[in-house]
Amino acid sequence: MPLRPARASLLLLGAALGAQGSPAQNPPAGEPPAAVAAWLASDQVDEALLDKATAALLAREDGLALLGARLRPALATPAAKETKGLIALATRTVLGFLERAQKSGMVFRGQYDPLQALQPFAGDLLFRLLLDPPDWFPHTHRSELVPALRDLQKGAPDAARLAAVSEIARNADLEPAALRTALSCLLWQWGRKELLAARFEELRRASAEGDAEDRIGALRELARLQYEVADYDRATATHAALVVLADHAHLRLQPSDWYWGACWFALKGDCDRGLQALDRCAELQAAADVDESHKLPRKLFESDPELARLRADPRFARVLARAFPEAAGGGKGR
């Protein structure tokens, strides 16, 4: 699934993570990276050392597991120097993981599951940043925490946290709409459906009134919210209604509209309609009169987990070639 419009960086501690790909030589499995040992042995005030330790962990497939295994027993002795260093490193690593996930350009369920290796620390940190942000974490970044909480806190939290999240989601006077909507989806996951149900009804009414462009906008938002709560049957039905309305109004949808539809059909298990939607997306991707800013990068087609079923179909190769004909002809593609 393509990421929504660009979000500000989450890495607010002055970190520059540096290269996050695979290092030339990994230490043996189970052995912490040398950069981690250097950070923990230091006086733990050098940001550059902390950045290097964070990058080293994020570069390893087992980095989060290594950190979690060392962090959990250390939390039993919070006054120890190493514990303080591990907490700082774990905080930076969680934020670095969120930053990297956002930079991937994709959003999908389970994207933040690897942070389970740092539980319960990771969840506690995310709730603290959401409910009682420290000075270094701006309130405007709180909505960026919600996808990770969705994956880490699949069931309802304790009563105090549940009440606090609900209070933010209901506070239309002070809280931004994007945060309240994201939290309403989270509350739906936790069994509190009233806020999002009311929003669904508003969007249904809006999709039946006014001019075609406004109605398409309402249907677009409705389908994406249905996707957010994993109701793929309704999301695909709403997408179909959006397509019919756009056709009747002679309005052209964007490549992302068809791409989202392809993801929803794929998640539902309907590969035929998913490939049809992706083919419509490919047609627009290759069209000269579609603004380049509305087109999607090739890596989404090739890597988005939500398209996995479609990529397994032999017909996918033809769709990909249609979307990026310059790459199929030997060009670089996008």
matplotlib code that plots the C-alpha trace (Angstrom):
import matplotlib.pyplot as plt

x = [0.0, 1.5, 2.2, -0.1, 1.3, 4.8, 5.1, 7.7, 10.6, 10.1, 13.8, 13.8, 16.8, 19.3, 20.1, 21.5, 21.1, 23.4, 23.4, 20.8, 21.5, 23.4, 26.9, 29.8, 30.5, 28.0, 29.3, 28.4, 24.8, 24.0, 26.9, 26.1, 27.6, 30.8, 29.1, 26.6, 29.4, 31.2, 28.1, 27.4, 31.1, 31.1, 29.9, 26.7, 26.6, 28.1, 25.3, 27.5, 28.2, 24.5, 23.7, 26.3, 24.9, 21.3, 22.3, 24.2, 21.2, 18.8, 21.2, 21.0, 18.1, 18.6, 19.4, 16.1, 16.1, 19.7, 18.7, 15.5, 17.3, 19.7, 17.2, 14.5, 16.7, 18.5, 15.2, 15.1, 18.0, 17.0, 19.7, 22.5, 24.6, 24.2, 20.4, 20.3, 22.3, 20.1, 17.0, 18.5, 19.5, 16.1, 14.3, 16.4, 16.1, 12.3, 12.1, 14.6, 12.6, 9.5, 11.5, 12.7, 9.3, 7.9, 10.8, 9.9, 6.9, 4.6, 2.0, 0.7, -0.6, 2.3, 4.8, 5.8, 5.6, 9.4, 9.2, 7.6, 11.2, 11.4, 8.2, 7.0, 9.4, 8.4, 4.6, 5.2, 7.3, 4.8, 1.9, 4.0, 4.8, 1.2, -0.4, 2.2, 4.8, 8.1, 9.4, 11.5, 8.5, 6.1, 2.4, 2.1, 3.9, 1.6, -0.4, 2.8, 2.8, -0.6, 0.3, 3.0, 0.6, -2.0, 0.5, 2.0, -1.3, -3.7, -6.1, -7.4, -4.8, -5.5, -8.4, -6.4, -4.7, -8.0, -9.7, -6.9, -6.8, -10.6, -10.4, -7.9, -10.0, -13.1, -11.5, -12.5, -11.8, -8.1, -6.9, -6.2, -8.6, -5.9, -4.9, -8.5, -9.4, -6.3, -7.2, -10.8, -9.5, -7.3, -10.3, -12.4, -9.6, -10.0, -13.8, -14.8, -16.6, -18.8, -16.5, -15.6, -19.1, -20.3, -17.6, -18.6, -22.1, -21.0, -19.0, -21.9, -24.1, -21.5, -21.0, -24.7, -24.8, -23.2, -21.0, -19.2, -15.7, -16.9, -18.7, -15.6, -13.6, -16.0, -16.0, -12.2, -11.9, -14.6, -12.8, -9.5, -11.0, -12.7, -9.2, -7.7, -10.1, -9.4, -12.9, -11.8, -15.2, -16.6, -13.5, -13.7, -17.4, -16.8, -14.0, -16.4, -18.9, -16.2, -15.3, -18.9, -19.4, -16.1, -17.1, -20.6, -19.1, -16.4, -13.8, -10.4, -9.1, -5.5, -3.1, -3.2, -7.0, -6.5, -3.5, -5.3, -8.2, -5.7, -4.4, -7.8, -8.9, -5.6, -6.1, -9.7, -8.3, -9.8, -6.8, -8.8, -10.3, -7.1, -5.1, -7.8, -7.5, -3.7, -3.9, -5.9, -3.2, -0.6, -2.4, -2.3, 1.3, 2.4, 0.2, 2.1, -0.7, -0.7, 1.4, 4.6, 3.8, 0.7, 2.6, 3.9, 7.4, 8.2, 9.3, 5.7, 4.7, 7.6, 7.8, 4.4, 3.4, -0.2, 0.3, 2.0, -1.0, -1.0, 2.8, 2.4, 0.0, 1.7, -0.4, 1.4, 4.5, 2.4, 0.9, 4.3, 5.7, 2.7, 3.2, 6.9, 7.5, 10.8, 12.2, 10.9, 12.6, 15.9, 15.5, 15.9, 12.3, 11.3]
y = [0.0, 3.4, 5.7, 8.7, 12.2, 12.8, 13.0, 14.8, 12.9, 11.0, 10.9, 13.9, 13.3, 14.8, 11.4, 10.8, 7.0, 6.7, 3.7, 1.1, -1.6, -4.8, -4.2, -5.7, -8.1, -8.9, -10.0, -13.7, -14.3, -13.4, -11.1, -7.4, -5.1, -3.4, 0.0, -1.1, -2.1, 1.2, 3.1, 1.2, 1.5, 5.2, 8.0, 7.9, 11.5, 11.3, 11.5, 10.2, 7.0, 6.6, 7.1, 4.4, 1.9, 2.5, 2.2, -1.0, -2.6, -1.5, -2.9, -6.4, -8.8, -9.9, -6.5, -5.9, -9.4, -8.8, -5.5, -6.9, -9.8, -7.4, -4.7, -6.7, -8.1, -4.7, -2.9, -4.8, -2.5, 0.9, 2.8, 1.0, 2.9, 0.2, 0.2, 4.0, 3.5, 0.6, 2.7, 5.6, 3.1, 1.3, 4.7, 5.8, 2.4, 2.3, 5.8, 4.8, 1.8, 4.0, 6.4, 3.6, 2.2, 5.5, 6.1, 2.8, 4.4, 1.6, 1.0, -2.4, -4.4, -6.1, -3.5, -2.9, -6.5, -6.7, -4.3, -7.1, -8.0, -4.9, -5.4, -4.3, -1.4, -0.4, -0.3, 1.6, 4.2, 4.7, 5.2, 7.7, 9.7, 9.6, 10.4, 12.5, 13.6, 14.9, 18.3, 16.8, 15.1, 17.5, 16.9, 17.2, 13.9, 11.8, 10.4, 8.8, 6.5, 5.0, 2.4, 0.9, 0.8, -0.9, -3.8, -4.0, -3.5, -5.8, -6.0, -3.3, -1.8, -1.2, 0.9, 4.1, 4.0, 3.1, 6.1, 8.5, 7.4, 7.8, 11.3, 12.4, 10.8, 12.7, 16.1, 17.8, 21.3, 20.7, 17.7, 17.5, 15.5, 13.2, 12.1, 11.7, 9.6, 7.4, 6.8, 6.1, 3.2, 2.0, 2.1, 0.1, -2.5, -2.5, -3.0, 0.7, 1.3, 4.2, 7.0, 5.5, 4.2, 7.8, 8.9, 6.1, 7.4, 10.9, 9.8, 7.6, 10.7, 12.9, 10.3, 10.6, 14.4, 17.3, 17.4, 14.3, 15.4, 15.8, 12.5, 10.8, 12.3, 11.0, 7.5, 7.5, 8.3, 5.8, 3.0, 3.8, 3.8, 0.4, -0.8, 0.5, -1.7, -4.7, -4.7, -5.6, -6.6, -3.2, -1.4, -3.2, -2.5, 1.2, 1.3, -0.2, 2.5, 5.1, 3.8, 3.8, 7.4, 8.6, 6.9, 8.5, 11.9, 11.5, 12.1, 10.4, 8.7, 8.8, 5.9, 5.6, 5.1, 2.0, 0.9, 1.0, -0.9, -3.6, -4.0, -4.4, -7.0, -8.8, -8.8, -10.1, -12.9, -11.7, -11.8, -11.3, -8.0, -7.1, -7.5, -5.6, -2.7, -2.8, -2.9, 0.4, 1.8, 0.7, 2.4, 5.7, 5.1, 4.9, 7.8, 10.9, 13.2, 12.1, 14.3, 12.6, 13.6, 11.4, 8.3, 5.6, 4.2, 0.8, -0.6, -0.5, -2.9, -5.2, -5.1, -4.2, -7.2, -6.4, -7.3, -10.6, -12.6, -10.6, -10.9, -14.7, -14.6, -15.0, -12.0, -9.7, -9.5, -8.0, -5.4, -4.4, -4.1, -1.9, 0.4, 0.8, 0.3, 2.2, -0.4, -3.2, -1.7, -1.4, 1.9, 2.5, 3.0, 4.8]
z = [0.0, -0.9, 1.9, 2.4, 1.7, 3.2, 7.0, 9.0, 10.3, 13.6, 14.4, 16.7, 18.9, 16.4, 15.0, 11.6, 11.2, 8.3, 6.1, 7.2, 4.7, 5.4, 6.7, 4.9, 7.7, 10.5, 13.9, 14.7, 15.5, 19.1, 19.5, 19.9, 17.3, 18.3, 18.1, 20.8, 23.1, 22.5, 23.4, 26.6, 27.7, 27.1, 29.3, 27.2, 26.2, 22.7, 20.2, 17.4, 19.4, 20.0, 16.3, 15.3, 17.8, 16.5, 12.9, 13.7, 15.3, 12.5, 9.9, 11.3, 11.0, 14.6, 15.9, 17.7, 19.2, 20.5, 22.0, 23.6, 25.2, 26.9, 27.7, 29.5, 32.4, 32.7, 33.4, 36.7, 37.8, 36.5, 38.3, 36.6, 34.1, 31.4, 31.9, 31.2, 28.1, 27.0, 27.5, 25.4, 22.7, 22.7, 22.5, 19.6, 17.9, 18.1, 16.6, 14.0, 13.0, 12.6, 10.5, 8.3, 7.9, 6.8, 4.3, 2.7, 1.1, 2.1, 4.8, 5.7, 8.6, 10.5, 9.3, 12.9, 14.2, 14.5, 17.4, 19.4, 20.1, 22.3, 24.2, 26.6, 26.3, 22.8, 23.5, 26.8, 24.9, 22.2, 24.7, 26.6, 23.5, 22.5, 25.8, 27.6, 25.0, 26.4, 25.3, 22.6, 20.9, 19.2, 19.5, 15.8, 15.4, 17.5, 14.6, 13.3, 16.3, 15.7, 13.0, 15.3, 18.3, 16.0, 15.4, 18.9, 20.9, 19.1, 22.0, 24.3, 26.7, 30.4, 31.4, 32.0, 28.6, 26.9, 28.5, 27.7, 24.0, 23.8, 25.3, 22.6, 19.9, 21.1, 21.6, 18.3, 19.9, 20.5, 18.6, 14.9, 12.7, 11.4, 14.9, 16.0, 12.9, 13.4, 17.0, 16.1, 13.9, 16.8, 19.2, 16.7, 16.8, 20.6, 20.4, 20.9, 17.5, 18.2, 17.0, 13.7, 13.1, 13.3, 10.8, 8.5, 8.5, 7.8, 4.8, 3.5, 3.6, 2.0, -0.8, -1.8, -1.9, -3.7, -6.8, -8.1, -7.0, -3.4, -3.5, -4.9, -2.1, 0.5, -1.1, -1.2, 2.5, 3.4, 1.5, 3.1, 6.6, 5.9, 4.9, 8.1, 10.1, 7.8, 6.4, 2.9, 1.7, 2.3, 1.1, -2.3, -2.5, -1.8, -4.4, -7.0, -6.2, -6.5, -10.0, -11.2, -10.0, -11.6, -14.9, -14.9, -14.1, -16.7, -14.1, -14.2, -11.1, -10.0, -10.2, -6.4, -6.5, -8.7, -6.7, -3.4, -5.0, -6.3, -2.7, -1.2, -3.8, -3.2, 0.6, 0.0, -2.2, -5.4, -7.7, -10.9, -9.9, -8.2, -11.4, -13.3, -10.9, -11.1, -14.9, -14.8, -12.5, -15.0, -17.8, -15.9, -14.8, -18.5, -19.7, -20.8, -19.7, -16.1, -13.9, -12.7, -9.1, -9.2, -10.4, -8.0, -7.8, -9.3, -5.9, -4.7, -7.4, -6.7, -2.9, -1.3, 0.8, 0.1, -3.6, -2.8, -4.2, -7.4, -7.9, -7.7, -10.7, -14.2, -15.4, -13.1, -15.3, -18.1, -15.8, -14.5, -18.1, -19.0, -15.9, -16.6, -20.4, -20.3, -17.9, -20.0, -23.0, -21.1, -19.5, -15.8, -14.8, -11.6]

ax = plt.figure().add_subplot(projection="3d")
ax.plot(x, y, z, "-o")
ax.set_aspect("equal")
plt.show()
